[in-house]
Amino acid sequence: MNYYSHNIGDYAQATMHLSLVEDAIYSRLLRRYYAEEQAIKDDLQLICRWVGARTEEERAAVPMILAEFFELVDGAWRNKRADSEIAAYQQKAKTNRDNGKSGGRPKKKPNETQSVSGGLPEETQADATGNPVGGQQKPSRNPNQEPRTNKYSVPNGTGGTPPEPPSAVDQIFALGLPLLIAAGQPEKQARSMLGMFRKGHDDADIVRAIQQCVDDQAIEPVGYLQRVLRSGAARSSRTPNASQRRTSWNEEMGAAVGSPGAVREVNMGVIDATTH
């Protein structure tokens, strides 16, 4: 493993009683554990060399740290949290390798790969005459009618209004919480992590970083988000206006709730009824 999740709050609470030397020894042992992806062999002289314990004080601290944070099992010092993280990493890596050997991600089922236009299945879209798009009859177009827009709306005749797109803050927690929880973060800890991101970064940048993380299938979402936000790779060269944000959200909503028989709003524009 070249990376492992380091929760600052949990680590600080568990190690606040340690001296500077003891903290350094524990940190180096953890890094060795994750790098080797295996328990630490019960060889005190070798362990002291690994962590750089030279003085009498440093060498005396090594067995204390081992006894407090590790468990000796079958001749090796094990750490439950590290074992859990390594197992999750190895399983994720295996899944990615298997997908790669089979040509990428598993293909969707036939009814999930139909042509999509405007976020909804093509065959469910109806024109102004009620004929399905791609059918035998081609509807005529009123010269004063504006082109149909890719807007997600409630069914015609319900008297309802299209839902307002969520704010960037709503999107951060709607997308970020499931991502971090799925990676093993407790919900409370995941919320704190997202809140910490918001203190140092623009909300729109965080949303883009989360979306990139999902698209790239990052194994360690926390580290991925930290790197992307710190490097500025999630920043957009041009901030979308309200209309662009609404269009983008409507397209996402349409893709999420689209199903056979779904009714779409058709924007008829302005009809010129002037008598010539």
BAGU-795089 format. One record per residue (C-alpha): y, z, x; residue number from 0; residue in three letters. Coordinates in nm, 2 decimals, decimal comma. Layout:
! residues N
       py       pz       px    nr   rest
        Y        Z        X   NUM    ALA
...
//
This chain:
! residues 276
       py       pz       px    nr   rest
     0,00     0,00     0,00     0    MET
     0,34    -0,10     0,13     1    ASN
     0,52     0,10    -0,15     2    TYR
     0,46     0,40    -0,36     3    TYR
     0,66     0,57    -0,63     4    SER
     0,86     0,87    -0,51     5    HIS
     1,00     1,08    -0,79     6    ASN
     1,29     1,27    -0,64     7    ILE
     1,31     1,54    -0,90     8    GLY
     0,93     1,62    -0,89     9    ASP
     0,92     1,61    -0,51    10    TYR
     1,23     1,84    -0,48    11    ALA
     1,09     2,09    -0,72    12    GLN
     0,75     2,10    -0,54    13    ALA
     0,89     2,13    -0,19    14    THR
     1,22     2,32    -0,22    15    MET
     1,05     2,63    -0,06    16    HIS
     0,94     2,43     0,25    17    LEU
     1,12     2,44     0,59    18    SER
     1,26     2,13     0,74    19    LEU
     0,95     2,10     0,96    20    VAL
     0,70     2,16     0,68    21    GLU
     0,88     1,90     0,45    22    ASP
     0,86     1,64     0,73    23    ALA
     0,49     1,70     0,78    24    ILE
     0,41     1,68     0,41    25    TYR
     0,62     1,36     0,38    26    SER
     0,44     1,19     0,68    27    ARG
     0,10     1,29     0,55    28    LEU
     0,18     1,13     0,21    29    LEU
     0,30     0,81     0,38    30    ARG
    -0,02     0,80     0,59    31    ARG
    -0,23     0,86     0,28    32    TYR
    -0,08     0,58     0,08    33    TYR
    -0,07     0,33     0,37    34    ALA
    -0,44     0,38     0,44    35    GLU
    -0,53     0,41     0,07    36    GLU
    -0,77     0,69     0,15    37    GLN
    -0,80     1,06     0,20    38    ALA
    -0,71     1,22     0,53    39    ILE
    -1,00     1,30     0,77    40    LYS
    -1,04     1,67     0,84    41    ASP
    -0,95     1,65     1,21    42    ASP
    -0,66     1,89     1,28    43    LEU
    -0,59     1,75     1,63    44    GLN
    -0,58     1,39     1,50    45    LEU
    -0,37     1,49     1,20    46    ILE
    -0,12     1,67     1,43    47    CYS
    -0,09     1,35     1,63    48    ARG
    -0,04     1,14     1,31    49    TRP
     0,25     1,36     1,19    50    VAL
     0,40     1,40     1,54    51    GLY
     0,34     1,78     1,56    52    ALA
     0,41     1,87     1,92    53    ARG
     0,54     2,23     1,94    54    THR
     0,35     2,54     1,85    55    GLU
     0,56     2,59     1,53    56    GLU
     0,50     2,23     1,42    57    GLU
     0,12     2,25     1,49    58    ARG
     0,10     2,58     1,30    59    ALA
     0,26     2,43     0,99    60    ALA
     0,01     2,14     0,96    61    VAL
    -0,29     2,35     0,82    62    PRO
    -0,05     2,53     0,59    63    MET
     0,07     2,21     0,43    64    ILE
    -0,29     2,07     0,40    65    LEU
    -0,40     2,39     0,23    66    ALA
    -0,11     2,39    -0,02    67    GLU
    -0,09     2,02    -0,12    68    PHE
    -0,43     1,89    -0,05    69    PHE
    -0,79     1,97    -0,13    70    GLU
    -1,08     1,95     0,12    71    LEU
    -1,36     1,74    -0,03    72    VAL
    -1,65     1,61     0,17    73    ASP
    -1,48     1,64     0,50    74    GLY
    -1,15     1,49     0,39    75    ALA
    -0,82     1,62     0,25    76    TRP
    -0,74     1,47    -0,09    77    ARG
    -0,43     1,46    -0,30    78    ASN
    -0,49     1,41    -0,68    79    LYS
    -0,15     1,24    -0,74    80    ARG
    -0,20     1,00    -0,45    81    ALA
    -0,55     0,92    -0,56    82    ASP
    -0,43     0,84    -0,91    83    SER
    -0,15     0,61    -0,78    84    GLU
    -0,38     0,43    -0,54    85    ILE
    -0,65     0,37    -0,81    86    ALA
    -0,38     0,22    -1,04    87    ALA
    -0,25     0,00    -0,76    88    TYR
    -0,59    -0,12    -0,66    89    GLN
    -0,69    -0,20    -1,03    90    GLN
    -0,36    -0,39    -1,07    91    LYS
    -0,42    -0,58    -0,75    92    ALA
    -0,78    -0,67    -0,86    93    LYS
    -0,65    -0,80    -1,20    94    THR
    -0,39    -1,02    -1,03    95    ASN
    -0,66    -1,16    -0,79    96    ARG
    -0,90    -1,23    -1,07    97    ASP
    -0,62    -1,41    -1,27    98    ASN
    -0,53    -1,61    -0,96    99    GLY
    -0,89    -1,72    -0,91   100    LYS
    -0,91    -1,84    -1,27   101    SER
    -0,58    -2,03    -1,24   102    GLY
    -0,32    -1,78    -1,34   103    GLY
    -0,27    -1,56    -1,64   104    ARG
    -0,52    -1,59    -1,93   105    PRO
    -0,44    -1,88    -2,16   106    LYS
    -0,32    -1,80    -2,51   107    LYS
    -0,53    -1,87    -2,81   108    LYS
    -0,47    -2,21    -2,98   109    PRO
    -0,27    -2,06    -3,27   110    ASN
    -0,04    -1,90    -3,01   111    GLU
     0,04    -2,21    -2,81   112    THR
     0,19    -2,43    -3,09   113    GLN
     0,51    -2,61    -3,02   114    SER
     0,81    -2,39    -3,06   115    VAL
     1,17    -2,49    -3,14   116    SER
     1,45    -2,24    -3,18   117    GLY
     1,21    -1,95    -3,13   118    GLY
     0,99    -2,03    -3,44   119    LEU
     0,68    -2,24    -3,47   120    PRO
     0,77    -2,60    -3,53   121    GLU
     0,55    -2,65    -3,83   122    GLU
     0,71    -2,36    -4,02   123    THR
     1,06    -2,50    -3,99   124    GLN
     1,20    -2,68    -4,30   125    ALA
     1,49    -2,92    -4,33   126    ASP
     1,75    -2,93    -4,60   127    ALA
     1,51    -3,10    -4,84   128    THR
     1,23    -2,86    -4,79   129    GLY
     1,01    -3,10    -4,59   130    ASN
     0,84    -2,96    -4,28   131    PRO
     0,98    -3,10    -3,95   132    VAL
     0,74    -3,36    -3,82   133    GLY
     0,62    -3,45    -4,17   134    GLY
     0,59    -3,80    -4,32   135    GLN
     0,93    -3,79    -4,50   136    GLN
     1,25    -3,79    -4,29   137    LYS
     1,54    -3,62    -4,46   138    PRO
     1,87    -3,79    -4,48   139    SER
     2,17    -3,61    -4,33   140    ARG
     2,50    -3,56    -4,49   141    ASN
     2,76    -3,70    -4,25   142    PRO
     2,97    -3,38    -4,31   143    ASN
     2,68    -3,15    -4,24   144    GLN
     2,67    -2,97    -3,91   145    GLU
     2,35    -2,98    -3,71   146    PRO
     2,11    -2,70    -3,79   147    ARG
     2,15    -2,41    -3,55   148    THR
     1,88    -2,20    -3,40   149    ASN
     1,98    -1,88    -3,58   150    LYS
     1,74    -1,61    -3,69   151    TYR
     1,82    -1,49    -4,04   152    SER
     1,68    -1,32    -4,34   153    VAL
     1,51    -1,54    -4,60   154    PRO
     1,75    -1,73    -4,82   155    ASN
     1,83    -1,58    -5,16   156    GLY
     1,77    -1,22    -5,05   157    THR
     2,14    -1,15    -5,02   158    GLY
     2,09    -0,99    -4,68   159    GLY
     2,28    -1,05    -4,36   160    THR
     2,14    -1,13    -4,01   161    PRO
     2,07    -0,83    -3,80   162    PRO
     2,32    -0,75    -3,53   163    GLU
     2,19    -0,80    -3,18   164    PRO
     2,14    -0,47    -3,00   165    PRO
     2,37    -0,34    -2,74   166    SER
     2,28    -0,36    -2,37   167    ALA
     2,21     0,02    -2,38   168    VAL
     1,96    -0,03    -2,66   169    ASP
     1,79    -0,31    -2,47   170    GLN
     1,76    -0,10    -2,16   171    ILE
     1,57     0,17    -2,34   172    PHE
     1,38    -0,07    -2,57   173    ALA
     1,25    -0,27    -2,28   174    LEU
     1,26    -0,02    -1,99   175    GLY
     1,08     0,27    -2,15   176    LEU
     0,75     0,09    -2,23   177    PRO
     0,76    -0,07    -1,89   178    LEU
     0,79     0,26    -1,70   179    LEU
     0,56     0,45    -1,93   180    ILE
     0,29     0,18    -1,88   181    ALA
     0,33     0,23    -1,51   182    ALA
     0,24     0,60    -1,54   183    GLY
     0,59     0,76    -1,58   184    GLN
     0,62     1,04    -1,84   185    PRO
     0,86     0,94    -2,12   186    GLU
     1,11     1,21    -2,03   187    LYS
     1,10     1,11    -1,66   188    GLN
     1,13     0,74    -1,76   189    ALA
     1,44     0,82    -1,97   190    ARG
     1,60     1,01    -1,68   191    SER
     1,53     0,72    -1,44   192    MET
     1,70     0,47    -1,68   193    LEU
     1,99     0,70    -1,72   194    GLY
     2,02     0,73    -1,34   195    MET
     2,03     0,35    -1,32   196    PHE
     2,31     0,34    -1,57   197    ARG
     2,53     0,57    -1,37   198    LYS
     2,53     0,33    -1,07   199    GLY
     2,49    -0,01    -1,23   200    HIS
     2,63    -0,23    -1,51   201    ASP
     2,42    -0,22    -1,83   202    ASP
     2,39    -0,60    -1,84   203    ALA
     2,26    -0,60    -1,48   204    ASP
     2,00    -0,34    -1,57   205    ILE
     1,88    -0,55    -1,87   206    VAL
     1,84    -0,85    -1,65   207    ARG
     1,66    -0,65    -1,38   208    ALA
     1,41    -0,52    -1,64   209    ILE
     1,35    -0,87    -1,77   210    GLN
     1,29    -1,00    -1,42   211    GLN
     1,05    -0,71    -1,35   212    CYS
     0,85    -0,80    -1,66   213    VAL
     0,85    -1,17    -1,58   214    ASP
     0,73    -1,10    -1,22   215    ASP
     0,47    -0,85    -1,33   216    GLN
     0,58    -0,60    -1,07   217    ALA
     0,31    -0,35    -0,98   218    ILE
     0,57    -0,07    -0,91   219    GLU
     0,85    -0,12    -1,17   220    PRO
     1,06     0,17    -1,04   221    VAL
     1,08     0,04    -0,68   222    GLY
     1,12    -0,32    -0,81   223    TYR
     1,42    -0,22    -1,02   224    LEU
     1,58    -0,02    -0,74   225    GLN
     1,55    -0,31    -0,50   226    ARG
     1,69    -0,57    -0,75   227    VAL
     1,98    -0,36    -0,86   228    LEU
     2,06    -0,25    -0,50   229    ARG
     2,06    -0,61    -0,38   230    SER
     2,26    -0,74    -0,67   231    GLY
     2,00    -1,00    -0,75   232    ALA
     2,02    -0,92    -1,12   233    ALA
     2,39    -0,99    -1,15   234    ARG
     2,49    -1,30    -1,35   235    SER
     2,75    -1,53    -1,20   236    SER
     2,90    -1,56    -1,55   237    ARG
     2,89    -1,29    -1,81   238    THR
     2,78    -1,44    -2,15   239    PRO
     3,02    -1,41    -2,43   240    ASN
     2,95    -1,25    -2,77   241    ALA
     2,83    -1,58    -2,92   242    SER
     2,59    -1,65    -2,63   243    GLN
     2,45    -1,30    -2,65   244    ARG
     2,40    -1,34    -3,03   245    ARG
     2,23    -1,67    -2,99   246    THR
     2,00    -1,54    -2,72   247    SER
     1,91    -1,24    -2,93   248    TRP
     1,84    -1,45    -3,24   249    ASN
     1,61    -1,67    -3,04   250    GLU
     1,42    -1,37    -2,90   251    GLU
     1,39    -1,22    -3,25   252    MET
     1,28    -1,55    -3,39   253    GLY
     1,00    -1,57    -3,13   254    ALA
     0,89    -1,21    -3,20   255    ALA
     0,87    -1,23    -3,58   256    VAL
     0,79    -1,60    -3,63   257    GLY
     0,48    -1,66    -3,84   258    SER
     0,34    -1,94    -4,06   259    PRO
     0,54    -1,95    -4,38   260    GLY
     0,84    -1,77    -4,23   261    ALA
     1,17    -1,88    -4,39   262    VAL
     1,46    -1,98    -4,17   263    ARG
     1,82    -2,00    -4,26   264    GLU
     1,97    -2,35    -4,25   265    VAL
     2,34    -2,36    -4,16   266    ASN
     2,49    -2,62    -4,39   267    MET
     2,82    -2,60    -4,23   268    GLY
     3,13    -2,72    -4,43   269    VAL
     3,07    -2,98    -4,70   270    ILE
     3,37    -3,21    -4,76   271    ASP
     3,39    -3,24    -5,14   272    ALA
     3,73    -3,42    -5,13   273    THR
     3,74    -3,71    -5,38   274    THR
     3,85    -4,04    -5,22   275    HIS
//
